[in-house]
């Protein structure tokens, strides 16, 4: 069986676009929940830093993660999100998910 992979996406949102960004991320979470190969999806927000968000996804394989990114890109979702960002989206792939013993 292939190793799971996690992907984090950190965003710094324009102050005046926080509400719209939170709504968009909620929609992304709902849409992502049924994506093939998805294990978990979480959106993280700290009200002490209201302009910073993190999106965490975990997939059954690298191929599933790459397919997800391609799907989002083809739909134009990254462009929609980018319009709300202060700086480019920061993504990182974590090729090894450490499971509890």
Legacy VTK file of the C-alpha trace (Angstrom):
# vtk DataFile Version 3.0
C-alpha trace
ASCII
DATASET POLYDATA
POINTS 101 float
0.000 0.000 0.000
1.238 3.506 -0.840
2.315 5.848 1.913
-0.079 8.592 2.911
0.881 12.160 2.107
-0.207 15.392 3.776
-0.351 18.819 2.174
-0.488 22.099 4.063
-1.436 25.423 2.511
-0.808 28.560 4.540
-2.494 31.806 3.567
-2.143 35.426 4.584
-5.440 37.117 3.727
-6.135 40.804 3.103
-7.878 42.133 6.226
-10.905 43.360 4.288
-11.361 39.936 2.654
-11.322 37.740 5.781
-15.048 36.932 5.794
-15.051 36.061 2.092
-11.917 33.924 2.525
-13.397 32.032 5.479
-16.543 31.320 3.450
-14.449 30.147 0.496
-12.355 27.859 2.698
-15.523 26.387 4.235
-16.794 25.675 0.719
-13.454 24.117 -0.238
-13.630 21.904 2.864
-17.108 20.671 1.978
-16.144 20.000 -1.644
-12.912 18.275 -0.649
-14.609 15.944 1.846
-15.696 13.544 -0.919
-12.569 13.735 -3.072
-11.256 10.246 -4.012
-8.253 9.267 -1.914
-8.846 11.885 0.775
-8.215 10.783 4.353
-8.782 14.046 6.233
-9.339 17.737 5.528
-9.106 20.537 8.081
-9.100 24.310 7.922
-7.295 26.024 10.785
-7.789 29.620 11.915
-6.544 31.469 14.967
-8.648 34.556 15.813
-5.530 36.073 17.437
-4.075 36.194 13.890
-7.280 36.684 11.903
-5.561 37.168 8.552
-3.725 33.815 8.673
-5.353 30.519 7.650
-4.072 27.003 7.121
-5.651 24.247 5.061
-4.531 20.702 5.947
-5.294 17.725 3.727
-4.142 14.145 4.008
-4.382 11.699 1.121
-3.955 7.941 0.689
-1.156 8.509 -1.850
0.962 11.102 -3.628
-1.058 10.435 -6.781
-4.313 11.300 -4.987
-2.769 14.549 -3.679
-1.492 15.492 -7.139
-4.895 14.709 -8.647
-6.551 16.954 -6.088
-4.243 19.882 -6.890
-4.872 19.393 -10.628
-8.628 19.306 -10.011
-8.535 22.551 -7.994
-6.302 24.228 -10.591
-8.580 23.198 -13.485
-11.610 24.642 -11.682
-9.877 28.005 -11.156
-10.055 27.712 -7.360
-6.453 28.811 -6.802
-6.999 31.970 -8.842
-10.141 32.782 -6.863
-8.262 32.329 -3.594
-5.174 34.213 -4.800
-7.261 37.352 -5.299
-7.747 37.444 -1.504
-4.115 36.868 -0.529
-1.480 39.358 0.596
1.282 37.020 -0.610
1.389 33.857 -2.740
-0.123 30.698 -1.256
2.520 28.763 0.689
2.163 25.011 0.185
4.198 22.132 1.489
3.922 18.434 0.842
4.685 16.052 3.693
5.525 12.706 2.081
5.474 10.697 5.296
2.542 10.663 7.675
3.625 9.220 11.009
0.877 7.059 12.415
0.493 6.512 16.183
2.051 3.361 17.589
LINES 1 102
101 0 1 2 3 4 5 6 7 8 9 10 11 12 13 14 15 16 17 18 19 20 21 22 23 24 25 26 27 28 29 30 31 32 33 34 35 36 37 38 39 40 41 42 43 44 45 46 47 48 49 50 51 52 53 54 55 56 57 58 59 60 61 62 63 64 65 66 67 68 69 70 71 72 73 74 75 76 77 78 79 80 81 82 83 84 85 86 87 88 89 90 91 92 93 94 95 96 97 98 99 100
